[in-house]
């Protein structure tokens, strides 16, 4: 039996792909291991969304070549978005890589390695067992001028509801306490398969079949398709956490028009107001882009004013990078890199102060915390409903005997810009 080690770069969707591929490889006779040395095969699942991700992929591939030259590994495989986007060029630059595959081209990959493809098996963990990713769709029908995803991953392809419900049940039976629903754009789910947007129906079916203690977390919701009905469904649910990831990218209408995205400011202000009227603690995460071609200082200031008004709980930002094959790469009035950096720093400094204020609202209150790790001094670190895995803040608990994977009720004693600090208390129901 050949031993194999999988390295995953990029977003949670890639994590889900790697877990599926690991299960397929196990059925085909591979033994998956956490060790990267002394194995028969290292497989790299790449991200090709933006240039920093591509650069990380190239660096990792160079490291893998070095390991092969030293004899630490016998064979190399590279799969995923970078192969979709740059396959021919990569094969010329990295001739020592033995196997290549585009995203989800798993049967061809298995057979090229001389094994028998036996289809999907039990998804094998690439991370913690208590938080798992449920990928509900692939691809995207949006044609944002800056985004290479449609060219990399293709058009929207939704998975059937019954298949997703079955997979979710299996993940929970394997120990999942939190299921993160991911796709390039969740609100469009089902538009291809069922001829209408069907995310609410999927959520209803998951709520029916999963234990009430399971957290359901929704990533990547297009602001144009977010509506009051979904907010009300979340607010009334015992399982869907009141946390939404709504990447708006910008708020100025002229910038959005150049991005080929619809104007959303009025709608977002209204929906966020409704959400926090329903539940003042409703948590919102967004992603913003600074330095898009032609973005003026006035337009950037409008974005800052909007962020100050909305008070996002969590905010990620990135500077625009011209991506091969996108319309925006050829736009005039490209912003200098140093100016992009200054705007990024200014935006994140503002968000830091907002985050500090939002965090302080929870001091003296109780939150349920999913424990994830234990420090040497006994401090437990975990996450509340307000914290997405690996990208948001954390909650530190002192005086707790809980173990990773436990959900405990905690009284919050203190806060910082991104983290909360508390101690366990006897649970009195849902926080």
C-alpha positions in Angstrom: 0.0 0.0 0.0 1.4 3.4 -1.0 1.6 6.1 1.6 0.4 9.6 0.6 0.4 13.1 2.3 -2.0 15.9 1.1 -1.1 19.6 1.3 -4.0 22.0 0.9 -3.7 25.7 0.0 -6.4 28.3 -0.3 -10.0 28.5 0.8 -12.4 26.2 2.7 -13.7 24.9 -0.7 -10.3 23.4 -1.3 -10.4 21.8 2.2 -13.6 20.1 1.2 -12.1 18.9 -2.1 -9.1 17.5 -0.3 -11.2 15.5 2.2 -13.2 14.0 -0.7 -10.0 13.2 -2.6 -8.4 11.6 0.4 -11.4 9.3 0.7 -11.2 8.4 -3.0 -7.5 7.7 -2.6 -8.1 5.5 0.4 -10.6 3.4 -1.5 -8.0 3.1 -4.3 -5.5 1.6 -1.9 -3.5 4.6 -0.6 -2.7 5.1 3.1 -3.0 8.7 4.0 -0.6 10.1 6.6 0.1 13.4 8.3 3.8 13.0 7.7 5.4 14.7 4.7 8.7 12.8 4.7 9.4 9.2 4.0 6.2 8.8 2.0 5.5 7.5 -1.5 3.5 10.6 -2.7 3.0 14.2 -1.7 -0.1 15.7 -3.3 -0.6 19.5 -3.4 -4.1 20.9 -3.8 -3.6 24.4 -5.1 -5.4 27.8 -5.2 -5.1 30.1 -8.2 -7.6 32.8 -7.3 -5.1 35.7 -6.9 -1.4 36.2 -7.5 -0.4 35.9 -3.8 -2.1 32.4 -3.8 -0.3 31.5 -7.0 3.0 32.6 -5.5 2.4 30.5 -2.5 1.6 27.5 -4.7 4.9 28.0 -6.7 6.9 28.2 -3.5 5.3 25.0 -2.1 6.0 23.2 -5.4 9.7 24.3 -5.2 9.9 22.9 -1.7 8.3 19.6 -2.9 10.9 19.3 -5.7 13.7 19.8 -3.1 12.2 17.0 -0.9 12.0 14.7 -3.9 15.6 15.4 -4.9 16.7 14.6 -1.3 14.8 11.3 -1.5 12.3 12.3 1.2 9.4 11.5 -1.1 9.2 9.3 -4.2 6.6 11.1 -6.3 4.8 14.4 -6.5 1.2 15.3 -7.6 -0.3 18.8 -8.2 -4.0 19.3 -8.6 -6.6 22.0 -8.3 -7.1 25.6 -9.4 -3.5 26.4 -10.5 -3.7 23.4 -12.9 -7.0 24.6 -14.2 -5.5 28.0 -14.9 -1.9 27.5 -15.8 -1.6 23.7 -16.5 0.6 23.7 -19.6 3.0 26.3 -18.3 3.3 24.6 -14.9 4.1 21.3 -16.5 7.0 22.9 -18.4 8.3 24.7 -15.3 8.0 21.7 -13.0 9.0 18.6 -15.0 9.8 16.6 -11.8 6.1 16.6 -10.9 4.8 13.1 -11.7 1.0 13.6 -11.8 -1.3 16.5 -12.7 -5.0 16.9 -12.4 -7.6 19.7 -12.8 -10.1 20.3 -10.0 -12.3 17.2 -9.4 -10.6 15.3 -12.2 -10.1 12.6 -9.6 -10.7 9.5 -11.7 -8.1 10.5 -14.3 -5.7 11.2 -11.5 -6.2 7.9 -9.7 -5.8 5.9 -12.9 -2.7 7.9 -14.0 -1.1 6.7 -10.7 -1.7 3.1 -11.7 -4.5 2.5 -9.2 -8.1 1.5 -9.7 -10.7 4.2 -9.3 -13.6 3.0 -7.0 -15.5 6.2 -6.6 -16.2 8.3 -3.5 -15.5 6.9 -0.1 -15.7 8.3 3.4 -14.3 11.7 3.4 -11.0 11.6 5.3 -10.1 14.4 7.7 -7.6 17.0 6.7 -8.3 19.1 9.8 -10.2 18.8 13.1 -13.2 16.4 13.3 -15.5 18.9 15.0 -15.6 21.4 12.2 -16.2 20.2 8.7 -16.9 21.8 5.3 -19.9 20.9 3.3 -19.4 22.1 -0.3 -22.9 22.6 -1.8 -21.9 23.8 -5.3 -19.1 24.4 -7.6 -18.4 27.3 -10.1 -20.1 30.7 -10.4 -22.3 32.5 -12.9 -21.2 36.0 -11.9 -18.9 37.8 -14.3 -17.1 40.2 -12.0 -14.5 42.1 -14.0 -11.7 41.3 -11.5 -12.4 37.6 -10.8 -10.8 34.6 -12.5 -13.0 32.0 -10.8 -15.5 31.4 -13.7 -12.6 30.7 -15.9 -11.0 28.4 -13.4 -14.0 26.6 -12.0 -16.7 27.1 -14.6 -20.3 27.9 -14.2 -22.6 27.1 -11.3 -23.0 23.4 -10.6 -25.2 22.6 -7.6 -25.2 19.3 -5.8 -28.6 17.6 -5.1 -30.2 18.3 -1.7 -30.6 14.6 -0.8 -26.9 14.0 -1.5 -26.0 17.0 0.7 -28.3 15.9 3.5 -26.8 12.4 3.4 -23.2 13.8 3.5 -24.0 16.2 6.3 -25.4 13.3 8.4 -22.3 11.3 7.8 -20.1 14.2 8.9 -22.0 14.6 12.1 -21.8 10.8 12.7 -18.0 11.2 12.4 -18.0 13.9 15.2 -18.8 17.2 13.5 -20.2 19.8 15.8 -20.1 22.5 13.2 -20.8 22.3 9.4 -19.6 25.2 7.3 -21.6 25.5 4.0 -19.3 26.6 1.3 -19.6 27.3 -2.4 -18.4 30.2 -4.7 -21.8 31.9 -4.1 -24.3 30.2 -1.8 -27.4 32.3 -2.5 -27.4 31.0 -6.1 -27.5 27.4 -4.9 -30.0 25.4 -6.9 -30.7 27.9 -9.7 -29.2 25.5 -12.2 -30.4 22.2 -10.7 -33.9 23.2 -9.6 -34.4 26.3 -11.8 -34.8 28.5 -8.7 -32.6 29.6 -5.8 -32.9 26.8 -3.2 -30.7 27.6 -0.3 -33.6 28.1 2.1 -35.0 24.7 1.1 -31.6 23.0 1.6 -31.3 24.6 5.1 -34.8 23.4 6.0 -33.9 19.9 5.1 -30.7 20.0 7.0 -32.5 21.4 10.1 -35.0 18.5 9.9 -32.4 15.8 9.9 -29.4 17.1 12.0 -29.3 17.3 15.8 -30.2 20.7 17.2 -26.8 21.0 18.8 -25.0 21.2 15.4 -23.9 24.6 14.3 -24.6 25.5 10.6 -22.5 28.3 9.3 -23.0 30.1 5.9 -20.1 31.4 3.9 -20.0 33.5 0.7 -23.5 35.1 0.3 -23.8 37.6 -2.6 -25.2 40.8 -1.2 -27.6 41.3 -4.2 -29.4 38.0 -3.4 -29.6 38.3 0.4 -33.1 38.9 1.6 -35.2 39.3 4.7 -36.7 35.8 4.4 -33.2 34.3 4.8 -32.5 36.5 7.8 -35.7 35.5 9.5 -35.0 31.8 8.8 -31.6 32.1 10.5 -33.1 34.1 13.4 -35.7 31.4 14.1 -33.3 28.5 13.7 -31.8 26.5 16.6 -28.9 25.4 14.3 -28.0 28.1 11.8 -25.7 30.5 13.7 -26.6 34.2 13.4 -23.4 34.9 11.5 -23.2 35.6 7.8 -20.3 36.1 5.4 -21.4 38.7 2.8 -18.5 39.9 0.6 -19.5 43.3 -0.7 -16.1 44.2 -2.2 -17.0 48.0 -2.3 -19.9 50.3 -1.8 -19.4 53.1 -4.3 -21.7 52.6 -7.3 -19.2 53.7 -9.9 -16.5 51.3 -8.5 -19.1 48.5 -8.4 -20.2 49.2 -12.0 -16.5 48.8 -13.1 -16.4 45.6 -11.1 -19.5 44.5 -13.0 -21.4 44.2 -9.7 -24.8 45.7 -9.0 -25.2 48.7 -6.5 -26.0 47.3 -3.1 -25.6 50.1 -0.5 -29.3 50.8 0.1 -30.2 47.2 0.2 -27.3 46.3 2.6 -28.1 49.1 5.0 -31.7 48.0 5.1 -31.0 44.3 5.6 -28.3 44.8 8.2 -30.7 47.1 10.1 -33.4 44.5 9.9 -31.1 41.7 11.0 -29.9 43.6 14.1 -33.5 44.6 15.0 -34.3 40.9 14.9 -31.2 40.1 16.9 -28.8 42.9 18.1 -26.0 40.3 18.2 -26.3 39.2 14.6 -22.7 39.0 13.4 -21.6 40.1 9.9 -18.4 39.4 8.1 -17.5 41.0 4.8 -14.6 41.2 2.4 -13.5 44.4 0.8 -11.2 45.3 -2.1 -9.1 48.4 -2.1 -7.2 50.0 -5.0 -9.4 48.8 -7.8 -8.5 50.6 -11.1 -9.8 54.1 -11.0 -10.8 54.1 -7.3 -10.5 57.8 -6.2 -9.8 59.0 -2.8 -13.3 60.2 -2.5 -14.7 56.8 -3.4 -12.4 55.2 -0.8 -13.5 57.6 1.8 -17.1 56.6 1.1 -16.1 53.0 1.7 -14.6 54.0 5.1 -17.7 55.9 6.0 -19.9 52.9 5.2 -17.7 50.6 7.3 -18.0 53.0 10.2 -21.7 53.1 9.9 -22.4 49.4 9.5 -20.0 48.2 12.2 -19.1 44.8 10.8 -18.1 42.3 13.4 -15.4 40.8 11.2 -13.8 42.3 8.0 -11.2 41.0 5.7 -9.6 43.1 3.0 -7.2 42.7 0.1 -5.5 44.9 -2.4 -6.6 44.6 -6.0 -4.3 42.5 -8.2 -4.7 42.3 -12.0 -5.5 38.7 -12.8 -4.7 37.1 -16.2 -7.8 36.8 -18.3 -9.9 39.3 -16.4 -11.4 42.5 -17.9 -10.1 44.6 -15.1 -6.5 43.7 -15.8 -6.6 45.9 -18.9 -8.5 48.8 -17.3 -6.7 52.2 -17.3 -5.9 54.2 -14.1 -4.3 51.3 -12.2 -3.5 52.3 -8.6 0.2 52.3 -7.6 1.0 49.5 -5.2 2.2 51.8 -2.4 -1.1 53.7 -2.5 -3.0 50.4 -2.4 -1.0 49.5 0.7 -1.8 52.8 2.4 -5.5 52.4 1.8 -5.4 48.8 3.0 -3.7 49.9 6.3 -6.2 52.7 6.8 -9.2 50.4 6.3 -7.8 47.8 8.6 -6.9 50.3 11.3 -10.5 51.6 11.2 -11.9 48.0 11.4 -9.6 47.3 14.4 -11.3 50.1 16.4 -14.7 48.9 15.3 -13.9 45.3 16.3 -12.7 46.5 19.7 -16.1 48.2 20.3 -18.1 45.2 19.0 -16.1 42.8 21.1 -16.6 44.8 24.3 -20.4 44.4 24.0 -20.0 40.8 25.1 -18.1 41.4 28.3 -20.3 40.2 31.2 -22.4 38.0 29.0 -22.5 34.3 28.2 -21.5 32.6 25.0 -21.3 29.0 23.9 -17.7 28.2 22.9 -16.5 25.3 20.7 -13.2 24.4 22.3 -10.4 23.7 19.7 -7.1 23.5 21.5 -5.4 23.5 24.9 -2.3 25.5 25.8 0.5 24.1 28.0 -0.8 26.3 30.8 -4.2 24.8 30.5 -5.9 27.7 28.8 -8.6 26.5 26.4 -9.0 28.3 23.0 -12.2 28.0 21.0 -14.7 29.9 19.0 -18.2 31.3 19.5 -20.9 31.7 16.8 -19.2 35.0 15.9 -16.0 33.4 14.8 -15.4 31.4 11.6 -12.7 28.8 11.7 -9.1 30.0 10.9 -10.1 33.5 9.8 -11.8 35.2 12.8 -11.0 35.7 16.4 -11.1 33.2 19.3 -12.3 32.8 22.9 -9.8 32.0 25.6 -11.1 30.1 28.6 -9.4 29.7 32.0 -10.3 27.2 34.6 -11.9 24.8 32.2 -11.5 21.0 32.1 -13.1 20.8 28.6 -11.5 19.0 25.7 -11.2 19.9 22.0 -14.5 19.3 20.4 -16.6 20.2 23.5 -19.1 23.0 23.4 -19.1 24.8 26.7 -21.0 27.8 28.1 -18.7 30.6 29.1 -19.0 33.9 30.9 -16.9 36.6 29.1 -14.7 38.6 31.5 -12.6 40.7 29.1 -12.0 41.5 25.4 -9.4 42.7 22.9 -9.6 43.8 19.3 -10.2 40.2 18.0 -10.4 37.8 21.0 -12.6 37.3 24.0 -11.5 36.0 27.5 -13.8 34.1 29.9 -14.4 31.2 32.1 -16.8 28.2 32.0 -20.1 28.5 33.7 -23.0 26.0 34.1 -25.0 26.0 30.9 -28.6 27.3 31.0 -29.5 26.7 27.4 -28.8 28.3 24.1 -26.8 31.6 24.4 
